Amino acid sequence: MPFGMQQGRQRTAWTRRTLAGLAALGLLLLCTARAGADGPAERTLVFFGDSLCAGYGLADPDIQSFPALVRRRIEAGHLPWKVINAGLNGETSAGGLRRIDWVLRQHVDVLVLELGGNDGLRGTQTDVTRANLQAIIERVRSAYPAARIVLAGIRMPASMGQDYAEAFRRIYPDLAAKNGLILIPFLLEGVATVPELNQGDGIHPNARGAEIVADTVWKALTPLLN
């Protein structure tokens, strides 16, 4: 075969391969664009708290805890959210502050902050709890400025002393107002002090109580998830 003819055929083959490659690339970009239009990228919802988040005492916390029940609703609605339950039994606000940087290694779009209950039960000074929660909020904002934070309020029983209980209650609305957070005034609304909705310790919700807590949390989260 003459050399010039061989070169011509090689150029033709190269051109065809190049055009085929460009066409494949164009198809890939088109599919990617359509996928982005048809289905938004998955976002991350993190529950950061103590035994109330962790589902302490429930037969199957992975199914019955209130974060698990929220996740089930998200899945049922086919919403593009991944749910992470970072609840830890016995966690205090100080422990949460030590742990938050580890949790923030993953991306966070919405964080539900549920801490302070163990502080109150131990009689921790309310200024200390307030400062720890404020520091956690600032860490989240520093790592992910666009993240939305939902603050779950906790209340102490009058047996802790009326003055202490009131000072503790004020922590949550004050922090929400200061930082522009979404506030759940009382996470255990409708559940606390109702024996048939709590476990034997009178503190942790049973499976029925967790469903009511999930309802309360879902109302606060719904505007953020859609």
Secondary structure by P-SEA (a helix, b strand, c coil): ccaaaaaaaaaaaaaaaaaaaaaaaaaaaaaaaaaaaacccbbbbbbbbccccccccccccccccaaaaaaaaaaaacccbbbbbcccccccaaaaaaccccccccccccccccccaaaaaacccaaaaaaaaaaaaaaaaaacccbbbbbbbbbbcccccaaaaaaaaaaaaaaaaaccccccccccccccccccccccccccccaaaaaaaaaaaaaaaccccc
